[in-house]
C-alpha cells in the first residue's frame, strides 16, 4: 500500500507540474485573441513591401517584426493613430501608407529647438522623408511633443492607438527634464479615447533592482515602464516576447548603441555584435480604461 500510495503521489505531482508548465507556456490570452482583418493585412503587407522603404530599413524587419508587433497591439487600418517621437521615421514608413486610405496618423515629433542635437537631425531627416514621397505621406499630420510646454499632440480623447518605439528610456533620463516621464505618459493617456490602446517597445533591462535610474545605457526595466503607465491611469493588458533577444547580455561598452544598427564601436568586435543582433526589448500593451 505504501508503495502504491507513493507511486500515485508521484504521478499526481508529475501531472500537476505538467499542467502548470502547459499553462505557463500559453501566450497571454489577450495577445492571442486579436487577428488582423483582411483590409489591415493587405494594407500592412503593401506598406512593408513598399518601394519607399530602403533596403537597409527592410533588413531590420527580422528584428522589429512590424506586422506581428502591430497585430499584437490590435492595430487596424481605419484607426486614428499617434506615433510618439518617430525619430527618423522607421515605423512611419509602415504606419503612414497603411493608414492613408481609411485611417489617420499623427506624428508627434521633436521640437525644432530640441534638447539634443540628434533630435534636430532626426527631425530634419523625417521632414525630408515625408517631402520626398508625398503620395505615401500626404495624410500624416505632424505635431510636437516637447517638455514642458508642447504637450497637446492631438485633440484630447481622439486617438484609437498611441505607439512609441524605444523612447521610454529617454524620458527617465534627467537630460529631458525631471518630469519628462510623467508628462509623456499623461500626454499619451489624454490623447486616447476610453478603451484606446498604448503600445510600447523599448530596450529591456532585466533586473529592476540593478537598472541605471538615468538609463544612460539605453535600457529600462519593464517594471519601471509599467509603473509609469499605471501611475498615469493606464491598465496593463499584456506583454509579448516578440522582441526578446537572449543573446543580448545587456552589458556593453557603449550601452545599447554598441549593438546594431548603431554599432557605436565601429569595426571593434563588429562581427560579435552583429551576431547578437538588435537589443533585447520589451513589448507592452496598455489600455485607457473605459471609465
C-alpha positions in Angstrom: 0.0 0.0 0.0 2.8 2.4 0.8 4.5 1.8 -2.5 1.2 2.2 -4.4 0.4 5.4 -2.5 3.9 6.8 -3.1 3.5 5.9 -6.8 0.1 7.7 -7.0 1.5 10.7 -5.2 4.4 10.9 -7.6 2.2 10.6 -10.6 -0.2 13.2 -9.3 2.7 15.6 -8.6 4.0 15.0 -12.1 0.6 15.6 -13.7 0.2 18.8 -11.7 3.7 20.0 -12.7 3.0 19.2 -16.4 -0.3 21.1 -16.2 1.4 24.1 -14.7 4.1 24.1 -17.4 1.4 23.8 -20.1 -0.4 26.8 -18.6 2.7 28.9 -18.3 3.7 28.1 -21.8 0.5 29.5 -23.2 0.6 33.0 -24.7 -1.3 35.8 -22.8 -4.9 35.4 -23.8 -5.4 39.0 -24.8 -2.4 38.9 -27.0 -3.6 35.8 -28.9 -7.2 36.9 -29.4 -6.7 39.7 -31.9 -6.2 38.8 -35.5 -5.6 41.2 -38.3 -8.7 41.8 -40.6 -8.3 41.3 -44.3 -8.1 45.0 -45.1 -5.5 45.7 -42.5 -3.4 42.6 -43.5 -3.4 43.8 -47.1 -2.5 47.4 -46.1 0.4 46.3 -43.9 1.7 43.8 -46.4 1.7 46.5 -49.1 3.3 49.1 -46.8 6.1 46.8 -45.6 7.0 45.7 -49.1 6.7 49.3 -50.4 9.4 50.7 -52.7 9.5 53.8 -50.5 11.4 51.8 -47.8 15.1 51.4 -48.2 16.7 48.0 -48.3 18.6 48.9 -45.1 15.3 49.5 -43.3 13.7 46.4 -44.7 16.7 44.4 -43.4 15.7 45.3 -39.9 12.3 43.7 -40.2 13.7 40.4 -39.0 14.4 42.1 -35.6 11.5 44.5 -35.4 8.8 42.3 -36.8 6.5 45.2 -37.6 3.5 43.2 -38.8 3.4 40.9 -35.8 4.0 43.8 -33.4 1.1 45.8 -34.8 -1.1 42.8 -34.7 -0.2 42.3 -31.0 -1.2 45.9 -30.3 -4.5 45.5 -32.1 -3.8 47.8 -35.0 -6.4 48.4 -37.7 -6.0 50.3 -40.9 -9.1 52.5 -40.1 -7.7 53.8 -36.8 -6.6 57.2 -35.7 -3.0 56.5 -34.5 -0.4 58.7 -32.8 3.2 57.8 -33.2 5.2 59.5 -30.4 8.7 60.7 -31.3 9.0 58.7 -34.5 12.7 59.9 -34.9 13.8 59.2 -38.4 10.5 57.5 -39.3 11.3 53.8 -39.5 7.8 52.9 -38.3 6.2 55.9 -40.0 7.2 54.2 -43.3 4.8 51.4 -42.4 2.1 53.2 -40.5 1.6 56.1 -42.9 0.7 54.1 -46.0 -1.2 51.5 -44.0 -3.5 54.3 -42.6 -3.5 56.5 -45.7 -6.8 55.5 -47.2 -9.1 54.8 -44.2 -7.3 56.0 -41.1 -5.3 58.9 -39.7 -1.6 59.2 -38.5 -0.3 61.9 -36.2 3.5 62.1 -35.9 4.3 63.8 -32.5 7.8 64.8 -33.3 10.6 66.6 -31.6 10.7 70.4 -31.3 12.6 72.4 -33.9 14.6 73.6 -30.9 15.1 70.3 -29.1 17.2 69.4 -26.1 19.7 67.3 -28.1 21.4 67.6 -31.4 20.3 64.1 -32.5 16.7 65.2 -32.3 17.2 68.0 -34.7 19.0 65.7 -37.1 16.2 63.1 -36.9 13.6 65.8 -37.3 15.3 67.0 -40.5 15.6 63.5 -41.9 11.9 62.9 -41.1 10.7 66.0 -42.8 12.9 65.2 -45.8 11.5 61.7 -46.0 7.9 63.0 -46.0 8.7 65.5 -48.6 10.4 63.1 -51.0 7.4 60.7 -51.1 4.3 63.0 -50.8 1.9 60.4 -52.1 2.9 58.0 -49.3 2.8 60.6 -46.5 0.2 63.0 -47.7 -2.1 62.5 -44.8 0.5 62.5 -42.0 -0.1 65.3 -39.6 3.0 66.5 -37.7 2.6 67.7 -34.1 5.1 68.4 -31.4 5.9 66.7 -28.1 8.4 68.8 -26.1 8.7 69.3 -22.4 7.1 71.1 -20.6 5.1 73.2 -22.9 4.2 71.4 -26.2 2.0 68.6 -24.8 -1.2 68.7 -26.9 -0.1 66.2 -29.6 -3.7 65.6 -30.8 -7.2 66.7 -29.8 -7.8 65.2 -26.4 -9.5 61.8 -26.5 -9.4 61.4 -30.3 -6.9 58.6 -30.8 -7.6 54.9 -31.0 -4.0 53.9 -30.5 -0.7 55.5 -29.4 2.6 53.9 -30.3 6.1 54.7 -29.1 9.2 52.8 -30.0 12.4 53.0 -28.0 11.6 56.3 -26.3 10.6 55.5 -22.7 14.3 55.1 -21.7 14.9 58.7 -22.9 12.1 60.1 -20.7 13.6 58.7 -17.4 16.9 60.5 -18.2 17.2 63.9 -16.4 18.5 65.4 -19.5 15.0 65.6 -20.8 13.7 67.2 -17.6 12.7 65.7 -14.3 9.0 65.5 -15.3 9.5 64.1 -18.8 8.4 60.5 -18.0 5.3 61.5 -16.1 4.4 64.1 -18.7 4.9 61.7 -21.6 2.5 59.1 -20.1 0.0 61.8 -19.3 0.1 63.1 -22.8 -0.4 59.6 -24.2 -3.3 58.9 -21.8 -5.0 62.2 -22.7 -4.7 61.5 -26.4 -6.6 58.3 -26.3 -10.3 57.6 -26.3 -11.6 55.5 -23.4 -10.7 51.9 -24.4 -7.8 53.1 -26.6 -4.5 51.2 -26.7 -1.0 52.3 -25.8 1.8 50.1 -27.4 5.4 50.4 -26.1 8.6 48.8 -27.4 11.8 49.6 -25.6 15.2 48.2 -24.7 14.7 45.9 -21.7 16.9 45.9 -18.6 16.3 42.5 -17.0 16.6 43.4 -13.3 14.8 46.4 -11.8 17.0 46.3 -8.8 20.1 46.9 -10.8 19.0 49.2 -13.6 20.6 52.6 -14.1 18.0 55.1 -12.8 19.0 57.5 -15.5 19.0 54.8 -18.3 22.3 56.1 -19.6 22.9 52.7 -21.2 19.7 52.9 -23.1 17.9 50.2 -21.1 15.0 50.4 -18.8 13.1 47.7 -16.9 9.6 46.5 -17.7 8.6 47.1 -14.1 9.5 50.8 -14.3 7.6 51.4 -17.5 4.6 49.6 -16.2 4.7 51.7 -13.0 4.9 54.9 -15.1 2.0 53.9 -17.3 -0.3 52.8 -14.4 0.5 55.9 -12.5 -0.8 57.9 -15.5 -4.1 55.9 -15.3 -3.4 53.1 -17.8 -4.3 49.4 -17.3 -1.6 46.9 -18.2 -3.1 44.4 -20.6 -0.3 42.1 -21.9 3.3 41.6 -22.8 4.8 39.8 -25.8 8.1 38.1 -26.3 8.3 39.1 -29.9 11.4 41.2 -29.3 13.2 39.2 -26.6 16.8 38.5 -27.5 18.6 36.0 -25.2 21.9 36.8 -26.9 21.9 40.3 -25.5 23.9 40.4 -22.3 22.8 44.0 -21.6 26.4 44.8 -20.6 28.1 46.7 -23.5 30.8 49.3 -23.6 28.6 51.9 -25.2 25.3 50.7 -23.9 22.6 49.6 -26.2 24.2 51.6 -29.0 27.0 49.1 -29.1 24.6 46.8 -30.9 23.2 47.1 -34.4 22.1 49.2 -36.1 24.2 51.9 -34.3 27.4 49.8 -33.8 28.9 52.6 -31.7 32.3 50.9 -31.6 32.6 50.8 -35.4 34.7 47.9 -36.5 35.7 46.9 -33.0 34.2 43.4 -32.4 31.7 44.2 -35.1 31.0 40.6 -36.0 30.4 39.8 -32.4 27.7 42.5 -32.1 26.2 41.7 -35.5 25.8 38.1 -34.3 23.9 39.3 -31.2 21.6 41.4 -33.3 19.4 44.2 -32.1 18.8 44.7 -28.4 16.6 42.6 -26.1 13.3 44.5 -26.0 10.1 44.6 -24.1 6.7 44.8 -25.9 3.9 46.1 -23.6 0.3 46.7 -24.3 -1.9 49.1 -22.1 -5.4 50.4 -22.4 -7.1 53.6 -21.2 -9.9 52.4 -19.0 -13.5 52.9 -20.3 -14.4 54.7 -17.0 
